């Protein structure tokens, strides 16, 4: 049997001590000694109970019985009582040793289990500690990122604060209750109201009484989600002066992206500009009045001059004199046309540009003797109201110069964000060396002002015109409307 070394040692110790005890018992009993040798039995009993616990206890009972048998065999029945007491002591001693050993081993196993639990708990704690250290490192990195972002936010807030405070344009911010929360230095200079007084004040203090209701309605619209691109709202200064100001605005929303928490508006003081515009308008009106009176007087004199020339031509019989009179008549007619041209040219830019439909401009031409094919689509262009004269001039140009033309084609196309309006006829076209010259003043068979005036009218709103046709195949005029100057209906 394969017995571990410590087991063999224990078994050998029990057997050897038992054998010695039994041998000394037999020797002592045969020699007539009945006491002292019994104490040797405590050694194998102790070893057996320690090494084998309850099996050792059973062994101790057997050993005690063997002792009693040997005692009675040699000493006789007279030693029965002493033998039973001694055997009971052996058994009681074995019971105590077994109990104490079991308690000790149970405590040892419990201690081992506790140690194992402590080791497991320690491993868990070490793992948790590693996790805590990793979490701490992550939190430290997050805190560092937060501190960095806080620093950036502080820098940006400081930058924005200085940008708003020291901007040349008046800037004001108000909350949903229409209380002023920001008021920069430019606004302070514009209104004359100290910044400390303006803050937390009602926004209505900025506007003249007669404009306050309209201004607050517009502000309510802006706060409700509609931002101002450009809108004029006057400001009343501390000394009751009224300044004309152009405004644009933007809403600042909360984290949900919908709730308006503030509105910021930037203004531009246009009071001086409006005064200059009014003065210029007054001056222009006076010049137009003077020009109209002068033109009227000149045309009256020319009519008188042409009348007398007609009388002179009728009564003249001298061919040379008739030739001179004819030259004077042509000169007077030219002066009359130029004076009439000044009337038309004077009207350029007087009225504000309007959004006009191309189809309506084409529809007004109505030339029965020269049909028009058009496909301009549903486009509108921003132009001076005199643009009607552009299409009229182009038609007159086709009729006067496009000999043999059977019709006009008008269409449009987009190119790099611009709108190209194309006018084509099937006449002889324009020679290459004349394509730019035809837009000069005084060039042409009639007044010489038609295409010159056309280019001037278009240029008011940034529209250009050029002739791009092939000579011999017909004229082609391209009017290029810049981005922002056209739209679909």
Buried (B, 14 or more C-beta within 10 A) or exposed (E): EEEEEEEEEBBEBBEEBBEEBBEBBBEBBEEEEBEEBBEBBBBBBBBBBBBBBEEBBBBBBEBBEBBBEBBBEBBEEEBEEBBBEBBEBBBEBBBEBBBEBBEEEEEEEEEEEEEEEEEEEEEEEEEEEEEEEEEEEEEEEEEEEEEEEEEEEEEEEEEEEEEBBEBEBBBBBBBEEBEBBBBBBBBBEBBEBEBEEBEEBEBEBBBBEEBBEEBBEBBEBBBEEEBBEEBBBBBBBEEEEBBBBBBBBEBEEEEEEEEBEBBBBBBBBBBEEBEEEEEEEEEBEEEEEEBEEEBEEBBEEBEEBBEEBEEBBEEBEEEEEEEEBEEBBEEBEEBBEBBBBBEBBBBBBEEEBEEBBBBEBBEEBEBEEBEBEBEBBEBBBBBBBBBBBBBBBBBBBBBEBBEEBEEBBBBBEEEEEBBBBBBBBBBBBBEEEEBEEBBEBEBBEEBBBBBBBBBBBBBBBBBEBEBEBEBEEBBBBBBBBBEEBBEEE
